[in-house]
């Protein structure tokens, strides 16, 4: 496998890449674990910058994984940024998803320990409405027992109106769920 590498960042729609291979977008609330997931997929610790401080990603960051591109989107729903900044992020996300023909799949990340937020449900509703295929990735599964993970996957699926197969529990710390995630990516890029 080709080592994953950072390609570029985009602040405006004119800078968004027009991919020549399948592109998977990663989105979720601030601090849902997007950078951790990207680093775990790449098998690298510092490909995507992680931060304990939510709201660090302000641009669309593109990573090349060989047979697919991954677009890391700014987190939504973070209260400690100005309304102006939130509006700017919202416009950027709208512009990104306007080119849905460029997006093969979306991973919507949500902390497994919490019910999906209003922002998460709004994102899923948006993706459903625009017929953009997605999978919910229930992150931070290492914080719960295996039994509790199964219970929370069921709860997240129910809250999102999805089947349990559309929710993948994942831990960037232990690697749990990585095989399922890679299998999903394999399905996406083979379409």
TORPALUM-945368 format. One line per field, with one value per residue: residue number from 1; residue in one letter; x, y, z of N, C-alpha, C, CB in turn. Coordinates in nm, 2 decimals. Glycine has a CB too. Layout:
<rokes>
resi	[NUM,...] $
resn	[a,...] $
npx	[X,...] $
npy	[Y,...] $
npz	[Z,...] $
capx	[X,...] $
capy	[Y,...] $
capz	[Z,...] $
cpx	[X,...] $
cpy	[Y,...] $
cpz	[Z,...] $
cbpx	[X,...] $
cbpy	[Y,...] $
cbpz	[Z,...] $
</rokes>
This chain:
<rokes>
resi	[1,2,3,4,5,6,7,8,9,10,11,12,13,14,15,16,17,18,19,20,21,22,23,24,25,26,27,28,29,30,31,32,33,34,35,36,37,38,39,40,41,42,43,44,45,46,47,48,49,50,51,52,53,54,55,56,57,58,59,60,61,62,63,64,65,66,67,68,69,70,71,72,73,74,75,76,77,78,79,80,81,82,83,84,85,86,87,88,89,90,91,92,93,94,95,96,97,98,99,100,101,102,103,104,105,106,107,108,109,110,111,112,113,114,115,116,117,118,119,120,121,122,123,124,125,126,127,128,129,130,131,132,133,134,135,136,137,138,139,140,141,142,143,144,145,146,147,148,149,150,151,152,153,154,155,156,157,158,159,160,161,162,163,164,165,166,167,168,169,170,171,172,173,174,175,176,177,178,179,180,181,182,183,184,185,186,187,188,189,190,191] $
resn	[x,x,x,x,x,x,x,x,x,x,x,x,x,x,x,x,x,x,x,x,x,x,x,x,x,x,x,x,x,x,x,x,x,x,x,x,x,x,x,x,x,x,x,x,x,x,x,x,x,x,x,x,x,x,x,x,x,x,x,x,x,x,x,x,x,x,x,x,x,x,x,x,x,x,x,x,x,x,x,x,x,x,x,x,x,x,x,x,x,x,x,x,x,x,x,x,x,x,x,x,x,x,x,x,x,x,x,x,x,x,x,x,x,x,x,x,x,x,x,x,x,x,x,x,x,x,x,x,x,x,x,x,x,x,x,x,x,x,x,x,x,x,x,x,x,x,x,x,x,x,x,x,x,x,x,x,x,x,x,x,x,x,x,x,x,x,x,x,x,x,x,x,x,x,x,x,x,x,x,x,x,x,x,x,x,x,x,x,x,x,x] $
npx	[0.08,0.05,0.21,0.01,-0.05,-0.04,-0.22,-0.33,-0.48,-0.80,-0.97,-1.17,-1.44,-1.34,-1.09,-1.13,-1.06,-1.10,-1.15,-0.98,-1.01,-1.19,-1.34,-1.36,-1.53,-1.48,-1.66,-1.80,-1.89,-1.69,-1.41,-1.48,-1.31,-1.19,-0.93,-0.78,-0.89,-0.82,-0.54,-0.51,-0.61,-0.41,-0.19,-0.01,0.11,0.11,-0.01,-0.26,-0.33,-0.39,-0.58,-0.64,-0.80,-1.11,-1.23,-1.01,-0.96,-1.00,-1.02,-1.08,-0.91,-0.70,-0.61,-0.41,-0.46,-0.36,-0.54,-0.76,-0.90,-0.91,-1.11,-1.09,-1.31,-1.40,-1.49,-1.83,-2.07,-1.93,-1.92,-1.75,-1.66,-1.69,-2.00,-1.98,-1.76,-1.87,-2.08,-1.92,-1.79,-2.01,-2.10,-1.88,-1.90,-2.15,-2.09,-1.89,-2.04,-2.21,-2.10,-2.16,-2.13,-1.86,-1.81,-1.76,-1.84,-1.94,-1.81,-1.96,-1.87,-1.92,-1.93,-1.93,-2.02,-2.22,-2.55,-2.64,-2.59,-2.80,-2.68,-2.54,-2.76,-2.88,-2.69,-2.70,-2.96,-2.93,-2.75,-2.90,-3.12,-2.99,-2.90,-2.65,-2.42,-2.35,-2.18,-2.21,-1.97,-1.89,-1.71,-1.43,-1.46,-1.31,-1.34,-1.55,-1.70,-1.70,-1.96,-2.11,-2.05,-2.18,-2.45,-2.45,-2.41,-2.64,-2.82,-2.73,-2.77,-3.05,-3.13,-3.04,-3.20,-3.12,-3.00,-2.82,-2.59,-2.51,-2.36,-2.04,-1.85,-1.56,-1.21,-0.94,-0.74,-0.71,-0.75,-0.97,-1.23,-1.11,-1.06,-1.32,-1.38,-1.19,-1.28,-1.53,-1.43,-1.31,-1.53,-1.66,-1.46,-1.46,-1.69] $
npy	[-0.12,0.22,0.48,0.71,1.06,1.41,1.64,1.90,2.21,2.36,2.67,2.79,2.74,2.74,2.64,2.37,2.03,1.86,1.55,1.27,1.01,0.80,0.99,1.02,1.18,1.31,1.39,1.56,1.65,1.90,1.78,1.51,1.31,1.31,1.36,1.18,0.94,0.95,0.94,0.69,0.53,0.58,0.48,0.64,0.87,1.15,1.26,1.39,1.67,1.65,1.77,1.87,2.07,2.17,2.25,2.30,2.24,2.43,2.44,2.26,1.97,1.78,1.44,1.19,0.86,0.68,0.47,0.62,0.94,1.14,1.36,1.59,1.75,2.07,2.07,2.07,2.25,2.36,2.55,2.75,2.92,3.22,3.35,3.44,3.29,3.03,3.06,3.09,2.84,2.69,2.78,2.69,2.41,2.37,2.45,2.26,2.02,2.07,1.99,1.71,1.50,1.46,1.33,1.02,0.89,0.95,0.97,1.00,1.12,1.04,1.07,0.77,0.75,0.93,1.04,1.10,1.44,1.74,1.87,1.66,1.50,1.68,1.69,1.43,1.42,1.61,1.48,1.26,1.38,1.49,1.27,1.15,0.90,0.75,0.66,0.61,0.66,0.55,0.68,0.66,0.42,0.27,0.36,0.23,-0.08,-0.39,-0.50,-0.27,-0.12,-0.26,-0.21,0.07,0.11,0.02,0.20,0.45,0.39,0.36,0.63,0.77,0.67,0.44,0.12,-0.11,-0.20,0.02,0.17,0.20,0.10,0.25,0.28,0.49,0.45,0.18,0.05,-0.09,-0.18,-0.09,-0.28,-0.32,-0.06,-0.04,-0.24,-0.12,0.10,-0.03,-0.14,0.10,0.22,0.03,0.06] $
npz	[0.00,-0.08,0.10,0.28,0.21,0.27,0.07,0.00,0.13,0.13,0.12,-0.01,-0.24,-0.50,-0.47,-0.41,-0.47,-0.78,-0.79,-0.95,-0.88,-0.65,-0.39,-0.04,0.21,0.53,0.81,1.10,1.44,1.61,1.76,1.73,1.65,1.40,1.28,1.43,1.33,1.06,1.08,1.20,0.99,0.80,0.93,1.05,1.28,1.27,1.04,0.99,1.17,1.52,1.80,2.13,2.16,2.05,1.72,1.56,1.29,1.01,0.75,0.43,0.42,0.22,0.16,0.01,-0.04,-0.21,-0.38,-0.33,-0.25,0.05,0.21,0.47,0.66,0.81,1.16,1.29,1.49,1.71,1.99,2.08,1.89,1.69,1.56,1.31,1.22,1.23,1.04,0.81,0.80,0.76,0.51,0.36,0.39,0.27,0.00,-0.05,-0.05,-0.26,-0.49,-0.52,-0.70,-0.70,-0.47,-0.33,-0.10,0.24,0.56,0.86,1.17,1.51,1.85,2.03,2.29,2.33,2.25,1.91,1.81,1.76,1.54,1.42,1.34,1.17,0.97,0.87,0.77,0.57,0.40,0.33,0.20,-0.02,-0.14,-0.09,-0.03,0.29,0.59,0.94,1.17,1.48,1.71,1.94,2.08,2.24,2.49,2.61,2.74,2.56,2.55,2.61,2.39,2.18,2.26,2.25,1.97,1.87,1.98,1.87,1.60,1.60,1.69,1.46,1.27,1.12,1.00,1.21,1.07,0.93,1.10,1.23,1.49,1.63,1.72,1.75,1.92,2.00,1.76,1.71,1.50,1.27,1.06,0.97,0.88,0.68,0.51,0.43,0.29,0.09,-0.04,-0.13,-0.30,-0.50,-0.64] $
capx	[0.00,0.12,0.19,-0.08,0.02,-0.12,-0.21,-0.35,-0.59,-0.88,-1.05,-1.29,-1.49,-1.25,-0.97,-1.17,-1.01,-1.19,-1.08,-0.98,-1.03,-1.30,-1.31,-1.43,-1.53,-1.49,-1.71,-1.85,-1.87,-1.56,-1.35,-1.54,-1.20,-1.17,-0.79,-0.74,-0.94,-0.73,-0.40,-0.52,-0.62,-0.28,-0.09,0.08,0.07,0.10,-0.05,-0.36,-0.30,-0.49,-0.57,-0.73,-0.88,-1.20,-1.25,-0.88,-0.96,-1.08,-1.01,-1.09,-0.77,-0.71,-0.51,-0.40,-0.44,-0.33,-0.65,-0.87,-0.87,-0.98,-1.13,-1.12,-1.39,-1.41,-1.60,-1.94,-2.13,-1.84,-1.98,-1.65,-1.61,-1.78,-2.11,-1.92,-1.68,-1.97,-2.14,-1.81,-1.77,-2.14,-2.10,-1.78,-1.96,-2.26,-2.02,-1.83,-2.14,-2.28,-2.03,-2.18,-2.07,-1.72,-1.80,-1.80,-1.90,-1.91,-1.80,-2.00,-1.82,-2.00,-1.87,-2.02,-2.07,-2.33,-2.65,-2.61,-2.64,-2.89,-2.60,-2.52,-2.89,-2.90,-2.60,-2.75,-3.07,-2.88,-2.69,-3.02,-3.19,-2.91,-2.87,-2.50,-2.40,-2.27,-2.18,-2.18,-1.85,-1.91,-1.57,-1.39,-1.52,-1.22,-1.38,-1.66,-1.68,-1.75,-2.11,-2.17,-2.03,-2.30,-2.56,-2.45,-2.42,-2.79,-2.88,-2.69,-2.84,-3.19,-3.14,-3.02,-3.29,-3.04,-2.97,-2.69,-2.48,-2.46,-2.28,-1.92,-1.78,-1.42,-1.12,-0.81,-0.64,-0.69,-0.76,-1.10,-1.32,-1.03,-1.09,-1.46,-1.37,-1.11,-1.37,-1.62,-1.36,-1.29,-1.66,-1.68,-1.38,-1.48,-1.82] $
capy	[0.00,0.35,0.56,0.82,1.18,1.53,1.70,2.05,2.26,2.45,2.76,2.83,2.63,2.74,2.56,2.23,1.94,1.78,1.42,1.17,0.88,0.81,1.07,1.00,1.29,1.28,1.51,1.54,1.76,1.93,1.68,1.37,1.22,1.30,1.35,1.05,0.83,0.96,0.90,0.54,0.47,0.60,0.41,0.74,0.95,1.30,1.30,1.49,1.73,1.63,1.87,1.85,2.19,2.15,2.35,2.34,2.23,2.54,2.43,2.13,1.92,1.66,1.34,1.09,0.73,0.58,0.45,0.71,1.07,1.16,1.51,1.62,1.87,2.13,2.02,2.16,2.25,2.40,2.67,2.86,3.01,3.33,3.32,3.46,3.17,2.92,3.08,3.07,2.70,2.64,2.81,2.61,2.28,2.37,2.46,2.13,1.92,2.11,1.90,1.58,1.40,1.44,1.26,0.88,0.84,1.04,0.91,1.10,1.07,1.08,1.00,0.66,0.76,1.03,1.03,1.20,1.58,1.80,1.90,1.53,1.46,1.77,1.65,1.30,1.46,1.68,1.38,1.18,1.47,1.51,1.13,1.13,0.78,0.78,0.56,0.67,0.60,0.58,0.69,0.65,0.29,0.21,0.41,0.15,-0.22,-0.45,-0.51,-0.14,-0.08,-0.31,-0.14,0.21,0.11,0.00,0.33,0.54,0.35,0.40,0.77,0.82,0.60,0.36,-0.01,-0.12,-0.22,0.15,0.23,0.12,0.14,0.26,0.34,0.52,0.41,0.03,0.00,-0.17,-0.12,-0.05,-0.37,-0.29,0.06,-0.06,-0.31,-0.03,0.18,-0.12,-0.14,0.23,0.24,-0.07,0.09] $
capz	[0.00,-0.09,0.22,0.26,0.22,0.27,-0.07,0.00,0.20,0.05,0.20,-0.09,-0.34,-0.62,-0.43,-0.39,-0.57,-0.86,-0.79,-1.06,-0.82,-0.55,-0.27,0.08,0.30,0.68,0.88,1.23,1.53,1.65,1.86,1.72,1.62,1.25,1.26,1.48,1.23,0.94,1.12,1.22,0.86,0.73,1.00,1.08,1.40,1.26,0.91,1.02,1.30,1.62,1.90,2.24,2.15,1.94,1.62,1.50,1.14,0.96,0.60,0.39,0.40,0.13,0.18,-0.09,0.01,-0.32,-0.46,-0.30,-0.18,0.17,0.24,0.61,0.67,0.94,1.25,1.30,1.62,1.82,2.05,2.12,1.77,1.66,1.47,1.17,1.18,1.21,0.91,0.71,0.79,0.70,0.37,0.30,0.38,0.16,-0.13,-0.07,-0.08,-0.39,-0.59,-0.47,-0.80,-0.67,-0.34,-0.34,0.03,0.36,0.70,0.96,1.29,1.62,1.98,2.07,2.43,2.34,2.14,1.80,1.84,1.66,1.43,1.35,1.27,1.05,0.86,0.81,0.70,0.45,0.31,0.28,0.11,-0.14,-0.19,-0.08,0.05,0.41,0.70,1.07,1.25,1.62,1.75,2.08,2.13,2.35,2.63,2.66,2.73,2.43,2.57,2.60,2.25,2.10,2.31,2.20,1.83,1.85,2.02,1.77,1.48,1.62,1.69,1.33,1.18,1.04,1.05,1.28,0.98,0.88,1.21,1.26,1.61,1.59,1.82,1.70,2.02,2.00,1.62,1.69,1.39,1.15,0.96,0.91,0.81,0.55,0.42,0.38,0.20,-0.03,-0.12,-0.19,-0.42,-0.61,-0.71] $
cpx	[0.09,0.10,0.10,-0.01,-0.08,-0.10,-0.22,-0.46,-0.67,-0.97,-1.18,-1.32,-1.40,-1.12,-1.00,-1.11,-1.12,-1.12,-1.09,-0.99,-1.14,-1.25,-1.41,-1.42,-1.54,-1.54,-1.77,-1.83,-1.73,-1.52,-1.42,-1.43,-1.17,-1.02,-0.74,-0.78,-0.85,-0.59,-0.41,-0.53,-0.48,-0.17,0.02,0.03,0.04,0.06,-0.15,-0.33,-0.42,-0.47,-0.67,-0.84,-0.97,-1.19,-1.11,-0.89,-1.06,-1.09,-1.05,-0.95,-0.79,-0.59,-0.52,-0.37,-0.41,-0.44,-0.77,-0.82,-0.95,-0.99,-1.17,-1.19,-1.39,-1.52,-1.71,-1.99,-2.04,-1.88,-1.88,-1.59,-1.72,-1.89,-2.06,-1.84,-1.77,-2.04,-2.04,-1.80,-1.90,-2.14,-2.00,-1.83,-2.07,-2.19,-1.95,-1.93,-2.22,-2.22,-2.04,-2.13,-1.93,-1.70,-1.85,-1.88,-1.86,-1.91,-1.84,-1.96,-1.90,-1.95,-1.98,-2.08,-2.19,-2.43,-2.61,-2.67,-2.73,-2.81,-2.57,-2.65,-2.92,-2.81,-2.65,-2.87,-3.03,-2.83,-2.80,-3.09,-3.12,-2.86,-2.72,-2.48,-2.31,-2.28,-2.14,-2.07,-1.87,-1.77,-1.56,-1.45,-1.44,-1.26,-1.50,-1.62,-1.74,-1.91,-2.17,-2.15,-2.15,-2.43,-2.57,-2.46,-2.57,-2.86,-2.85,-2.77,-2.99,-3.21,-3.12,-3.12,-3.22,-3.04,-2.84,-2.57,-2.43,-2.39,-2.16,-1.86,-1.63,-1.34,-0.99,-0.70,-0.61,-0.69,-0.89,-1.18,-1.24,-1.06,-1.22,-1.45,-1.30,-1.20,-1.48,-1.56,-1.34,-1.42,-1.68,-1.59,-1.39,-1.61,-1.79] $
cpy	[0.13,0.43,0.68,0.95,1.30,1.59,1.85,2.08,2.36,2.54,2.80,2.73,2.63,2.66,2.41,2.15,1.88,1.64,1.33,1.03,0.90,0.90,1.04,1.12,1.25,1.41,1.47,1.66,1.78,1.83,1.54,1.27,1.20,1.28,1.22,0.93,0.84,0.91,0.74,0.47,0.47,0.52,0.51,0.82,1.09,1.34,1.41,1.54,1.71,1.74,1.84,1.97,2.17,2.27,2.39,2.33,2.33,2.53,2.29,2.08,1.79,1.57,1.24,0.96,0.63,0.56,0.53,0.84,1.08,1.31,1.52,1.75,1.94,2.08,2.12,2.15,2.29,2.54,2.78,2.94,3.11,3.28,3.34,3.34,3.05,2.94,3.05,2.92,2.64,2.66,2.72,2.47,2.27,2.37,2.32,2.03,1.95,2.02,1.76,1.47,1.37,1.35,1.12,0.83,0.95,0.95,1.02,1.05,1.13,1.00,0.90,0.67,0.86,1.00,1.13,1.34,1.63,1.83,1.77,1.49,1.55,1.73,1.52,1.33,1.53,1.58,1.29,1.26,1.48,1.38,1.11,1.01,0.81,0.66,0.64,0.59,0.65,0.57,0.67,0.52,0.23,0.26,0.33,0.00,-0.28,-0.46,-0.38,-0.08,-0.13,-0.24,0.00,0.21,0.10,0.14,0.44,0.52,0.39,0.55,0.83,0.76,0.51,0.22,-0.02,-0.14,-0.09,0.23,0.14,0.18,0.14,0.33,0.36,0.48,0.27,-0.02,-0.08,-0.10,-0.09,-0.15,-0.35,-0.16,0.04,-0.14,-0.22,0.06,0.10,-0.13,-0.01,0.25,0.14,-0.04,0.17] $
cpz	[0.00,0.04,0.19,0.28,0.21,0.13,-0.06,0.09,0.11,0.15,0.13,-0.19,-0.46,-0.60,-0.41,-0.50,-0.65,-0.88,-0.91,-1.01,-0.71,-0.43,-0.16,0.17,0.44,0.75,1.02,1.32,1.56,1.76,1.85,1.69,1.48,1.22,1.31,1.38,1.11,0.97,1.14,1.08,0.78,0.80,1.04,1.20,1.38,1.12,0.92,1.16,1.40,1.73,2.01,2.23,2.03,1.84,1.55,1.35,1.09,0.81,0.56,0.35,0.33,0.16,0.07,-0.03,-0.10,-0.41,-0.43,-0.24,-0.05,0.20,0.39,0.62,0.81,1.03,1.26,1.45,1.73,1.87,2.07,2.00,1.75,1.56,1.33,1.13,1.15,1.07,0.79,0.69,0.72,0.55,0.29,0.28,0.27,0.02,-0.16,-0.12,-0.21,-0.50,-0.55,-0.57,-0.77,-0.54,-0.35,-0.21,0.14,0.48,0.79,1.10,1.41,1.74,2.02,2.20,2.44,2.22,2.03,1.83,1.73,1.53,1.35,1.27,1.15,0.94,0.79,0.72,0.56,0.35,0.25,0.17,-0.03,-0.20,-0.20,0.01,0.17,0.50,0.83,1.13,1.39,1.69,1.90,2.15,2.24,2.49,2.69,2.66,2.60,2.43,2.55,2.46,2.16,2.13,2.25,2.04,1.79,1.88,1.92,1.64,1.49,1.62,1.55,1.23,1.08,1.09,1.12,1.19,0.92,0.99,1.24,1.38,1.58,1.71,1.75,1.79,2.00,1.85,1.60,1.59,1.26,1.03,0.89,0.83,0.67,0.45,0.36,0.27,0.07,-0.11,-0.19,-0.31,-0.53,-0.69,-0.84] $
cbpx	[-0.10,0.07,0.32,-0.20,0.13,-0.08,-0.32,-0.37,-0.54,-0.97,-0.97,-1.26,-1.63,-1.22,-0.91,-1.32,-0.92,-1.22,-1.12,-0.85,-0.90,-1.34,-1.32,-1.39,-1.63,-1.35,-1.83,-1.78,-1.95,-1.55,-1.38,-1.64,-1.24,-1.22,-0.72,-0.81,-1.08,-0.72,-0.36,-0.64,-0.72,-0.24,-0.03,0.11,0.17,0.23,-0.11,-0.51,-0.28,-0.48,-0.59,-0.66,-0.80,-1.34,-1.30,-0.78,-1.01,-1.03,-0.87,-1.19,-0.70,-0.71,-0.52,-0.30,-0.56,-0.28,-0.68,-0.98,-0.89,-0.93,-1.23,-0.99,-1.54,-1.42,-1.54,-2.06,-2.18,-1.69,-2.04,-1.54,-1.58,-1.71,-2.23,-1.83,-1.58,-2.07,-2.19,-1.68,-1.75,-2.26,-2.07,-1.65,-2.02,-2.34,-1.92,-1.76,-2.24,-2.26,-1.88,-2.32,-2.09,-1.65,-1.88,-1.68,-1.85,-2.01,-1.66,-2.16,-1.67,-2.15,-1.85,-1.94,-1.96,-2.27,-2.79,-2.66,-2.52,-2.95,-2.46,-2.49,-3.00,-2.87,-2.45,-2.79,-3.16,-2.77,-2.59,-3.11,-3.21,-2.79,-2.93,-2.43,-2.35,-2.32,-2.07,-2.31,-1.71,-2.01,-1.51,-1.44,-1.55,-1.07,-1.43,-1.79,-1.75,-1.70,-2.14,-2.09,-1.89,-2.31,-2.57,-2.32,-2.35,-2.85,-2.83,-2.54,-2.83,-3.24,-3.03,-2.88,-3.37,-2.89,-2.97,-2.70,-2.53,-2.58,-2.37,-1.82,-1.81,-1.40,-1.10,-0.80,-0.69,-0.79,-0.64,-1.17,-1.39,-0.88,-1.08,-1.56,-1.29,-0.98,-1.45,-1.68,-1.22,-1.26,-1.78,-1.65,-1.23,-1.49,-1.91] $
cbpy	[0.00,0.43,0.61,0.82,1.20,1.63,1.64,2.10,2.33,2.38,2.88,2.97,2.66,2.89,2.62,2.22,1.84,1.85,1.34,1.19,0.82,0.68,1.22,0.87,1.40,1.24,1.57,1.42,1.73,2.08,1.74,1.38,1.08,1.42,1.47,1.02,0.86,1.11,0.96,0.51,0.54,0.74,0.29,0.84,0.94,1.36,1.18,1.44,1.89,1.49,2.01,1.85,2.32,2.13,2.47,2.24,2.09,2.67,2.46,2.12,1.89,1.70,1.27,1.13,0.68,0.45,0.30,0.65,1.19,1.08,1.57,1.61,1.85,2.29,1.99,2.12,2.12,2.40,2.64,2.80,2.93,3.45,3.42,3.59,3.14,2.92,3.23,3.14,2.63,2.70,2.96,2.61,2.24,2.50,2.57,2.08,1.90,2.26,1.94,1.55,1.46,1.57,1.34,0.79,0.70,1.15,0.85,1.12,1.11,1.05,1.11,0.53,0.81,1.17,1.06,1.15,1.68,1.93,1.96,1.42,1.46,1.92,1.62,1.20,1.56,1.78,1.29,1.14,1.61,1.60,1.11,1.26,0.66,0.90,0.45,0.68,0.64,0.48,0.83,0.77,0.19,0.25,0.56,0.18,-0.30,-0.59,-0.57,-0.05,-0.13,-0.46,-0.13,0.28,-0.01,-0.11,0.38,0.54,0.20,0.35,0.83,0.78,0.71,0.41,-0.11,-0.24,-0.31,0.23,0.25,0.13,0.05,0.35,0.25,0.67,0.44,-0.03,-0.08,-0.17,-0.01,-0.05,-0.52,-0.28,0.16,-0.14,-0.42,0.07,0.23,-0.26,-0.16,0.34,0.24,-0.21,0.18] $
cbpz	[0.12,-0.21,0.28,0.37,0.11,0.38,-0.15,-0.14,0.33,-0.05,0.24,-0.16,-0.38,-0.66,-0.31,-0.38,-0.51,-1.00,-0.67,-1.14,-0.76,-0.50,-0.31,0.15,0.26,0.74,0.80,1.29,1.66,1.70,1.99,1.61,1.68,1.18,1.33,1.62,1.19,0.89,1.25,1.30,0.77,0.73,0.93,0.96,1.51,1.29,0.83,1.01,1.29,1.68,1.84,2.38,2.14,1.99,1.69,1.55,1.10,1.00,0.55,0.26,0.54,-0.02,0.32,-0.20,0.09,-0.27,-0.46,-0.22,-0.27,0.29,0.15,0.70,0.63,0.93,1.39,1.21,1.65,1.78,2.18,2.20,1.65,1.61,1.49,1.17,1.30,1.32,0.90,0.75,0.93,0.77,0.34,0.39,0.52,0.18,-0.13,0.06,0.03,-0.42,-0.61,-0.44,-0.94,-0.65,-0.23,-0.36,0.07,0.37,0.73,0.95,1.31,1.60,2.09,2.06,2.52,2.32,2.19,1.66,1.85,1.72,1.47,1.45,1.37,1.10,0.92,0.92,0.78,0.49,0.39,0.39,0.17,-0.11,-0.32,-0.03,-0.03,0.48,0.68,1.16,1.18,1.69,1.71,2.16,2.02,2.32,2.61,2.58,2.85,2.41,2.70,2.70,2.19,2.14,2.46,2.24,1.77,1.94,2.16,1.74,1.45,1.76,1.78,1.29,1.10,1.03,0.93,1.38,0.86,0.83,1.34,1.14,1.74,1.47,1.94,1.67,2.16,2.08,1.59,1.83,1.44,1.19,1.01,1.03,0.89,0.58,0.50,0.49,0.25,0.02,-0.02,-0.09,-0.37,-0.55,-0.62] $
</rokes>
